[in-house]
Amino acid sequence: MRIAVIADIHGNLDALEAVLNDLRPLAPGALYINGDVVNRGPDSVECLRRVLDLNPAGFTLGNHDDLMLLWQERSPALPPEWLADPFWGATAWSAGNLHAAGLLEAIRGWPMSLRPHTPGLPQVVLAHGSPQHYREAIGLFTTPERGAELLSAADAGVLVASHIHRPMLREQGGRWLINTGAVGAPFDGDPRARYLLLEGVQGEWRPSIRAVPYDRSGILERFETSGLLEAGGLSARIFLEELKSARSIYTPFWDWTAAQERPKDEAAFEQFRALHAELFVPA
């Protein structure tokens, strides 16, 4: 028995197709999408259509998936100042395109977690962040104590998270705490598309993270030809820089501007870039 889990596609169709091509000869018995199909990249509409056509065994809701609904509906759950801030241009562009394509309703109703059951094998639990919140990060920094709490609370033999775009396999106490890594926007310095394969062997799951190289020239070019870079402004430029370097830039920039009490504008970004050159591909 094989289960494949892909996540954090983030509007990158080329990375998604590379992963699907890698999966095909492996013939998993079930495919799950663990959140964040859309936003960041220029291909949100194409990626959501593609995964819906696959008719996977299940989806979980990612924070960026949910953001598309919240943004388009001008939800009071969002800080009202975000809706008028040009820094959110890329989000507005992606949400508008998904709405125009009639695809936003496909996201509504995706659950926060899934519990696929496979007879004779330990219980697998999937959640974009953690089963407690889609923004809770699970990774190498997660203490063994917190890992044990999460596994026990979920009653899981294998707990599979995503969200932070950094893969992890950790066995603790005969159970597994896993992060799938990201298909479309890795943050560990390795640009290859990552996903999780679980293989059931002799009553236990054997996990592996597969890393799939692909040609990034097309997705990099589509930031401009799609209109995302022009419409999305600074946030789209940051997402492009993240794709080039395979490093997280958006969140560190957000945290830095908050600490410095600076607006999220071009001047602040250029100063941040000078201070954190290690996050960027040299010009």
PARO-130987 format. One record per residue (C-alpha): residue number from 1; residue in three letters; chain; x, y, z. Coordinates in Angstrom, 1 decimal, padded with zeros to 4 digits. Layout:
BEGIN
+------+------+-------+--------+--------+--------+
: resi : resn : chain :      X :      Y :      Z :
+------+------+-------+--------+--------+--------+
:  NUM :  ALA :     A :      X :      Y :      Z :
...
+------+------+-------+--------+--------+--------+
***
This chain:
BEGIN
+------+------+-------+--------+--------+--------+
: resi : resn : chain :      X :      Y :      Z :
+------+------+-------+--------+--------+--------+
:    1 :  MET :     A :  000.0 :  000.0 :  000.0 :
:    2 :  ARG :     A :  001.3 :  003.4 : -000.9 :
:    3 :  ILE :     A : -000.1 :  006.9 :  000.0 :
:    4 :  ALA :     A :  001.2 :  010.1 : -001.6 :
:    5 :  VAL :     A :  000.8 :  013.5 :  000.1 :
:    6 :  ILE :     A :  001.5 :  016.7 : -001.8 :
:    7 :  ALA :     A :  001.2 :  020.2 : -000.4 :
:    8 :  ASP :     A :  002.2 :  023.8 : -000.8 :
:    9 :  ILE :     A :  001.8 :  023.9 : -004.6 :
:   10 :  HIS :     A :  001.3 :  027.6 : -004.4 :
:   11 :  GLY :     A :  000.3 :  028.3 : -007.9 :
:   12 :  ASN :     A :  003.3 :  026.6 : -009.5 :
:   13 :  LEU :     A :  002.0 :  024.4 : -012.3 :
:   14 :  ASP :     A :  005.5 :  023.3 : -013.5 :
:   15 :  ALA :     A :  006.4 :  021.9 : -010.1 :
:   16 :  LEU :     A :  003.0 :  020.2 : -009.8 :
:   17 :  GLU :     A :  003.4 :  018.5 : -013.1 :
:   18 :  ALA :     A :  006.9 :  017.3 : -012.3 :
:   19 :  VAL :     A :  005.6 :  015.7 : -009.1 :
:   20 :  LEU :     A :  002.7 :  014.1 : -010.9 :
:   21 :  ASN :     A :  005.1 :  012.7 : -013.5 :
:   22 :  ASP :     A :  007.3 :  011.3 : -010.7 :
:   23 :  LEU :     A :  004.3 :  009.7 : -009.0 :
:   24 :  ARG :     A :  002.8 :  008.0 : -012.0 :
:   25 :  PRO :     A :  005.1 :  004.9 : -012.1 :
:   26 :  LEU :     A :  004.9 :  004.6 : -008.3 :
:   27 :  ALA :     A :  001.1 :  004.1 : -008.6 :
:   28 :  PRO :     A :  000.0 :  005.1 : -005.1 :
:   29 :  GLY :     A : -003.3 :  003.7 : -003.9 :
:   30 :  ALA :     A : -004.3 :  007.2 : -002.6 :
:   31 :  LEU :     A : -003.3 :  010.8 : -003.2 :
:   32 :  TYR :     A : -004.0 :  013.5 : -000.7 :
:   33 :  ILE :     A : -003.5 :  017.3 : -001.1 :
:   34 :  ASN :     A : -002.4 :  018.8 :  002.2 :
:   35 :  GLY :     A : -003.3 :  022.4 :  001.7 :
:   36 :  ASP :     A : -002.1 :  025.6 :  000.0 :
:   37 :  VAL :     A : -002.8 :  024.7 : -003.6 :
:   38 :  VAL :     A : -003.0 :  028.4 : -004.5 :
:   39 :  ASN :     A : -001.5 :  031.9 : -004.1 :
:   40 :  ARG :     A :  002.1 :  033.0 : -004.3 :
:   41 :  GLY :     A :  002.7 :  031.8 : -007.9 :
:   42 :  PRO :     A :  001.0 :  032.8 : -011.1 :
:   43 :  ASP :     A : -000.8 :  029.5 : -011.8 :
:   44 :  SER :     A : -003.4 :  029.3 : -009.1 :
:   45 :  VAL :     A : -006.3 :  028.8 : -011.4 :
:   46 :  GLU :     A : -004.4 :  026.1 : -013.4 :
:   47 :  CYS :     A : -003.2 :  024.3 : -010.3 :
:   48 :  LEU :     A : -006.6 :  024.2 : -008.7 :
:   49 :  ARG :     A : -008.2 :  022.9 : -011.8 :
:   50 :  ARG :     A : -005.4 :  020.3 : -012.2 :
:   51 :  VAL :     A : -005.8 :  018.8 : -008.7 :
:   52 :  LEU :     A : -009.6 :  018.8 : -008.9 :
:   53 :  ASP :     A : -009.4 :  016.8 : -012.1 :
:   54 :  LEU :     A : -007.2 :  014.3 : -010.3 :
:   55 :  ASN :     A : -010.1 :  013.5 : -008.0 :
:   56 :  PRO :     A : -007.7 :  012.9 : -005.0 :
:   57 :  ALA :     A : -008.7 :  010.9 : -001.9 :
:   58 :  GLY :     A : -009.0 :  014.2 :  000.0 :
:   59 :  PHE :     A : -008.0 :  017.8 :  000.6 :
:   60 :  THR :     A : -007.1 :  019.6 :  003.8 :
:   61 :  LEU :     A : -007.5 :  023.4 :  004.0 :
:   62 :  GLY :     A : -004.4 :  025.5 :  003.9 :
:   63 :  ASN :     A : -004.1 :  029.0 :  005.2 :
:   64 :  HIS :     A : -003.6 :  030.4 :  001.7 :
:   65 :  ASP :     A : -006.6 :  028.4 :  000.4 :
:   66 :  ASP :     A : -008.7 :  029.9 :  003.1 :
:   67 :  LEU :     A : -007.2 :  033.4 :  002.5 :
:   68 :  MET :     A : -008.6 :  033.3 : -001.0 :
:   69 :  LEU :     A : -012.1 :  032.9 :  000.3 :
:   70 :  LEU :     A : -011.7 :  035.4 :  003.1 :
:   71 :  TRP :     A : -010.2 :  038.0 :  000.8 :
:   72 :  GLN :     A : -012.8 :  037.8 : -002.0 :
:   73 :  GLU :     A : -015.6 :  038.0 :  000.6 :
:   74 :  ARG :     A : -013.9 :  040.9 :  002.4 :
:   75 :  SER :     A : -014.3 :  038.8 :  005.6 :
:   76 :  PRO :     A : -014.3 :  040.7 :  008.9 :
:   77 :  ALA :     A : -011.9 :  037.9 :  010.0 :
:   78 :  LEU :     A : -009.2 :  039.9 :  008.1 :
:   79 :  PRO :     A : -007.7 :  043.1 :  009.5 :
:   80 :  PRO :     A : -009.5 :  045.8 :  007.5 :
:   81 :  GLU :     A : -006.3 :  047.7 :  006.8 :
:   82 :  TRP :     A : -005.0 :  044.7 :  004.8 :
:   83 :  LEU :     A : -007.8 :  045.2 :  002.2 :
:   84 :  ALA :     A : -006.6 :  048.7 :  001.4 :
:   85 :  ASP :     A : -002.9 :  048.0 :  001.6 :
:   86 :  PRO :     A : -001.1 :  047.6 : -001.8 :
:   87 :  PHE :     A :  001.3 :  045.2 : -000.2 :
:   88 :  TRP :     A : -001.5 :  042.6 : -000.5 :
:   89 :  GLY :     A : -001.7 :  043.0 : -004.3 :
:   90 :  ALA :     A : -000.6 :  039.5 : -005.1 :
:   91 :  THR :     A : -003.3 :  038.0 : -002.9 :
:   92 :  ALA :     A : -005.9 :  040.2 : -004.4 :
:   93 :  TRP :     A : -004.8 :  039.2 : -007.9 :
:   94 :  SER :     A : -004.9 :  035.5 : -007.2 :
:   95 :  ALA :     A : -008.3 :  035.6 : -005.4 :
:   96 :  GLY :     A : -009.8 :  037.7 : -008.2 :
:   97 :  ASN :     A : -008.6 :  035.2 : -010.8 :
:   98 :  LEU :     A : -010.0 :  032.2 : -008.9 :
:   99 :  HIS :     A : -013.3 :  034.0 : -008.4 :
:  100 :  ALA :     A : -013.5 :  034.9 : -012.1 :
:  101 :  ALA :     A : -012.8 :  031.2 : -013.0 :
:  102 :  GLY :     A : -015.6 :  030.1 : -010.7 :
:  103 :  LEU :     A : -013.2 :  028.0 : -008.6 :
:  104 :  LEU :     A : -013.5 :  029.5 : -005.1 :
:  105 :  GLU :     A : -016.4 :  027.4 : -004.1 :
:  106 :  ALA :     A : -014.3 :  024.3 : -004.7 :
:  107 :  ILE :     A : -012.2 :  025.3 : -001.7 :
:  108 :  ARG :     A : -015.1 :  025.9 :  000.7 :
:  109 :  GLY :     A : -015.7 :  023.0 :  003.0 :
:  110 :  TRP :     A : -012.2 :  021.5 :  002.8 :
:  111 :  PRO :     A : -011.5 :  020.1 :  006.4 :
:  112 :  MET :     A : -008.7 :  021.1 :  008.7 :
:  113 :  SER :     A : -007.6 :  017.5 :  009.0 :
:  114 :  LEU :     A : -008.1 :  014.1 :  007.6 :
:  115 :  ARG :     A : -007.9 :  010.6 :  009.0 :
:  116 :  PRO :     A : -007.4 :  008.1 :  006.2 :
:  117 :  HIS :     A : -007.8 :  004.6 :  007.5 :
:  118 :  THR :     A : -005.8 :  001.7 :  006.1 :
:  119 :  PRO :     A : -006.6 : -001.7 :  007.7 :
:  120 :  GLY :     A : -003.6 : -003.3 :  009.3 :
:  121 :  LEU :     A : -001.5 : -000.1 :  009.4 :
:  122 :  PRO :     A : -001.1 :  002.7 :  012.0 :
:  123 :  GLN :     A : -003.5 :  005.6 :  011.8 :
:  124 :  VAL :     A : -002.4 :  008.4 :  009.6 :
:  125 :  VAL :     A : -003.6 :  012.0 :  010.3 :
:  126 :  LEU :     A : -003.1 :  014.8 :  007.8 :
:  127 :  ALA :     A : -003.3 :  018.5 :  008.6 :
:  128 :  HIS :     A : -001.8 :  021.5 :  006.8 :
:  129 :  GLY :     A : -000.3 :  023.0 :  010.0 :
:  130 :  SER :     A : -001.3 :  020.8 :  012.9 :
:  131 :  PRO :     A : -004.7 :  019.3 :  013.6 :
:  132 :  GLN :     A : -005.2 :  022.2 :  016.1 :
:  133 :  HIS :     A : -004.6 :  025.0 :  013.6 :
:  134 :  TYR :     A : -003.5 :  025.3 :  010.0 :
:  135 :  ARG :     A : -000.9 :  027.9 :  011.0 :
:  136 :  GLU :     A :  000.8 :  025.9 :  013.7 :
:  137 :  ALA :     A :  004.3 :  025.0 :  012.3 :
:  138 :  ILE :     A :  005.7 :  021.5 :  012.7 :
:  139 :  GLY :     A :  009.4 :  021.0 :  011.9 :
:  140 :  LEU :     A :  012.8 :  020.4 :  013.2 :
:  141 :  PHE :     A :  012.3 :  023.1 :  015.8 :
:  142 :  THR :     A :  009.3 :  021.2 :  017.3 :
:  143 :  THR :     A :  010.3 :  019.8 :  020.6 :
:  144 :  PRO :     A :  010.0 :  016.1 :  021.3 :
:  145 :  GLU :     A :  007.5 :  017.0 :  024.0 :
:  146 :  ARG :     A :  005.3 :  019.0 :  021.7 :
:  147 :  GLY :     A :  005.6 :  016.3 :  019.1 :
:  148 :  ALA :     A :  004.4 :  013.7 :  021.5 :
:  149 :  GLU :     A :  001.5 :  015.9 :  022.6 :
:  150 :  LEU :     A :  000.4 :  016.4 :  019.0 :
:  151 :  LEU :     A :  000.6 :  012.7 :  018.2 :
:  152 :  SER :     A : -001.3 :  011.7 :  021.3 :
:  153 :  ALA :     A : -004.0 :  014.4 :  020.8 :
:  154 :  ALA :     A : -004.5 :  013.3 :  017.2 :
:  155 :  ASP :     A : -004.4 :  009.6 :  018.2 :
:  156 :  ALA :     A : -002.0 :  009.1 :  015.3 :
:  157 :  GLY :     A :  000.7 :  006.7 :  014.5 :
:  158 :  VAL :     A :  001.8 :  009.1 :  011.7 :
:  159 :  LEU :     A :  001.1 :  012.8 :  011.8 :
:  160 :  VAL :     A :  001.7 :  014.5 :  008.5 :
:  161 :  ALA :     A :  002.0 :  018.3 :  008.4 :
:  162 :  SER :     A :  003.1 :  020.8 :  005.7 :
:  163 :  HIS :     A :  002.9 :  024.7 :  005.8 :
:  164 :  ILE :     A :  006.5 :  025.6 :  006.5 :
:  165 :  HIS :     A :  007.9 :  024.4 :  003.2 :
:  166 :  ARG :     A :  010.7 :  022.4 :  004.9 :
:  167 :  PRO :     A :  010.6 :  018.6 :  004.8 :
:  168 :  MET :     A :  011.2 :  016.6 :  008.0 :
:  169 :  LEU :     A :  011.0 :  012.9 :  009.0 :
:  170 :  ARG :     A :  011.1 :  012.3 :  012.7 :
:  171 :  GLU :     A :  010.5 :  008.9 :  014.4 :
:  172 :  GLN :     A :  009.7 :  009.2 :  018.1 :
:  173 :  GLY :     A :  008.4 :  006.5 :  020.4 :
:  174 :  GLY :     A :  007.5 :  004.2 :  017.5 :
:  175 :  ARG :     A :  005.4 :  006.9 :  015.8 :
:  176 :  TRP :     A :  006.2 :  009.4 :  013.0 :
:  177 :  LEU :     A :  006.1 :  013.2 :  013.0 :
:  178 :  ILE :     A :  006.5 :  014.4 :  009.4 :
:  179 :  ASN :     A :  006.6 :  017.5 :  007.3 :
:  180 :  THR :     A :  006.0 :  016.9 :  003.6 :
:  181 :  GLY :     A :  008.0 :  020.0 :  002.4 :
:  182 :  ALA :     A :  006.6 :  022.0 : -000.5 :
:  183 :  VAL :     A :  005.9 :  021.2 : -004.1 :
:  184 :  GLY :     A :  005.9 :  024.7 : -005.4 :
:  185 :  ALA :     A :  007.9 :  026.9 : -003.0 :
:  186 :  PRO :     A :  010.6 :  025.1 : -001.0 :
:  187 :  PHE :     A :  012.3 :  027.1 :  001.8 :
:  188 :  ASP :     A :  015.3 :  025.0 :  002.6 :
:  189 :  GLY :     A :  017.6 :  026.2 : -000.2 :
:  190 :  ASP :     A :  016.9 :  023.3 : -002.4 :
:  191 :  PRO :     A :  014.6 :  024.3 : -005.3 :
:  192 :  ARG :     A :  013.4 :  020.7 : -006.1 :
:  193 :  ALA :     A :  009.7 :  020.0 : -005.6 :
:  194 :  ARG :     A :  009.2 :  017.8 : -002.5 :
:  195 :  TYR :     A :  006.4 :  015.5 : -001.5 :
:  196 :  LEU :     A :  005.8 :  012.5 :  000.9 :
:  197 :  LEU :     A :  005.4 :  008.9 :  000.0 :
:  198 :  LEU :     A :  004.2 :  006.5 :  002.7 :
:  199 :  GLU :     A :  004.7 :  002.8 :  002.0 :
:  200 :  GLY :     A :  002.9 :  000.2 :  004.2 :
:  201 :  VAL :     A :  005.2 : -002.7 :  004.8 :
:  202 :  GLN :     A :  004.7 : -005.5 :  007.4 :
:  203 :  GLY :     A :  002.2 : -003.6 :  009.5 :
:  204 :  GLU :     A :  004.1 : -000.3 :  009.6 :
:  205 :  TRP :     A :  004.5 :  002.9 :  007.5 :
:  206 :  ARG :     A :  007.8 :  003.6 :  005.9 :
:  207 :  PRO :     A :  008.0 :  007.3 :  004.9 :
:  208 :  SER :     A :  010.2 :  008.9 :  002.4 :
:  209 :  ILE :     A :  010.5 :  012.5 :  001.0 :
:  210 :  ARG :     A :  010.9 :  012.5 : -002.7 :
:  211 :  ALA :     A :  012.8 :  015.5 : -004.3 :
:  212 :  VAL :     A :  011.9 :  016.2 : -008.0 :
:  213 :  PRO :     A :  014.0 :  018.5 : -010.1 :
:  214 :  TYR :     A :  012.2 :  020.5 : -012.8 :
:  215 :  ASP :     A :  012.9 :  023.4 : -015.2 :
:  216 :  ARG :     A :  012.0 :  026.6 : -013.4 :
:  217 :  SER :     A :  012.4 :  028.9 : -016.3 :
:  218 :  GLY :     A :  008.7 :  028.7 : -017.3 :
:  219 :  ILE :     A :  007.3 :  029.6 : -013.9 :
:  220 :  LEU :     A :  009.8 :  032.4 : -013.4 :
:  221 :  GLU :     A :  008.8 :  033.9 : -016.8 :
:  222 :  ARG :     A :  005.1 :  033.6 : -016.0 :
:  223 :  PHE :     A :  005.4 :  036.0 : -013.1 :
:  224 :  GLU :     A :  005.8 :  038.7 : -015.7 :
:  225 :  THR :     A :  003.7 :  037.3 : -018.6 :
:  226 :  SER :     A :  000.7 :  036.4 : -016.4 :
:  227 :  GLY :     A :  000.4 :  040.0 : -015.0 :
:  228 :  LEU :     A :  001.1 :  038.9 : -011.4 :
:  229 :  LEU :     A :  004.3 :  040.9 : -011.1 :
:  230 :  GLU :     A :  002.7 :  044.1 : -012.3 :
:  231 :  ALA :     A : -000.6 :  043.7 : -010.4 :
:  232 :  GLY :     A :  000.9 :  042.2 : -007.3 :
:  233 :  GLY :     A :  003.6 :  044.8 : -006.6 :
:  234 :  LEU :     A :  006.0 :  044.2 : -003.8 :
:  235 :  SER :     A :  004.4 :  041.0 : -002.4 :
:  236 :  ALA :     A :  004.6 :  039.4 : -005.9 :
:  237 :  ARG :     A :  008.2 :  040.5 : -006.2 :
:  238 :  ILE :     A :  009.0 :  038.8 : -002.8 :
:  239 :  PHE :     A :  007.3 :  035.6 : -003.9 :
:  240 :  LEU :     A :  009.4 :  035.6 : -007.1 :
:  241 :  GLU :     A :  012.6 :  036.1 : -005.0 :
:  242 :  GLU :     A :  011.6 :  033.2 : -002.8 :
:  243 :  LEU :     A :  011.2 :  030.9 : -005.8 :
:  244 :  LYS :     A :  014.6 :  031.9 : -007.1 :
:  245 :  SER :     A :  016.4 :  031.3 : -003.8 :
:  246 :  ALA :     A :  014.2 :  028.6 : -002.3 :
:  247 :  ARG :     A :  014.3 :  030.6 :  000.9 :
:  248 :  SER :     A :  011.6 :  032.2 :  003.1 :
:  249 :  ILE :     A :  011.7 :  036.0 :  002.6 :
:  250 :  TYR :     A :  008.1 :  037.1 :  003.0 :
:  251 :  THR :     A :  007.8 :  036.1 :  006.7 :
:  252 :  PRO :     A :  011.2 :  037.4 :  007.8 :
:  253 :  PHE :     A :  010.5 :  040.7 :  006.0 :
:  254 :  TRP :     A :  007.0 :  040.9 :  007.7 :
:  255 :  ASP :     A :  008.6 :  040.3 :  011.1 :
:  256 :  TRP :     A :  011.4 :  042.8 :  010.5 :
:  257 :  THR :     A :  009.0 :  045.6 :  009.4 :
:  258 :  ALA :     A :  006.9 :  044.9 :  012.5 :
:  259 :  ALA :     A :  009.9 :  045.1 :  014.8 :
:  260 :  GLN :     A :  011.2 :  048.3 :  013.1 :
:  261 :  GLU :     A :  007.7 :  049.8 :  012.9 :
:  262 :  ARG :     A :  008.2 :  050.3 :  009.2 :
:  263 :  PRO :     A :  005.6 :  050.2 :  006.4 :
:  264 :  LYS :     A :  006.0 :  047.2 :  004.0 :
:  265 :  ASP :     A :  007.1 :  049.3 :  001.1 :
:  266 :  GLU :     A :  009.9 :  049.3 : -001.5 :
:  267 :  ALA :     A :  012.3 :  051.4 :  000.6 :
:  268 :  ALA :     A :  012.0 :  049.0 :  003.6 :
:  269 :  PHE :     A :  012.4 :  046.0 :  001.4 :
:  270 :  GLU :     A :  015.6 :  047.3 : -000.2 :
:  271 :  GLN :     A :  017.0 :  047.9 :  003.3 :
:  272 :  PHE :     A :  015.9 :  044.4 :  004.4 :
:  273 :  ARG :     A :  017.6 :  042.9 :  001.3 :
:  274 :  ALA :     A :  020.9 :  044.6 :  002.1 :
:  275 :  LEU :     A :  020.8 :  043.4 :  005.7 :
:  276 :  HIS :     A :  019.8 :  039.8 :  004.7 :
:  277 :  ALA :     A :  021.7 :  039.1 :  001.4 :
:  278 :  GLU :     A :  022.0 :  035.4 :  002.4 :
:  279 :  LEU :     A :  018.2 :  035.0 :  001.6 :
:  280 :  PHE :     A :  018.6 :  036.1 : -002.0 :
:  281 :  VAL :     A :  020.2 :  034.9 : -005.2 :
:  282 :  PRO :     A :  022.9 :  037.4 : -006.1 :
:  283 :  ALA :     A :  021.9 :  039.7 : -009.0 :
+------+------+-------+--------+--------+--------+
***
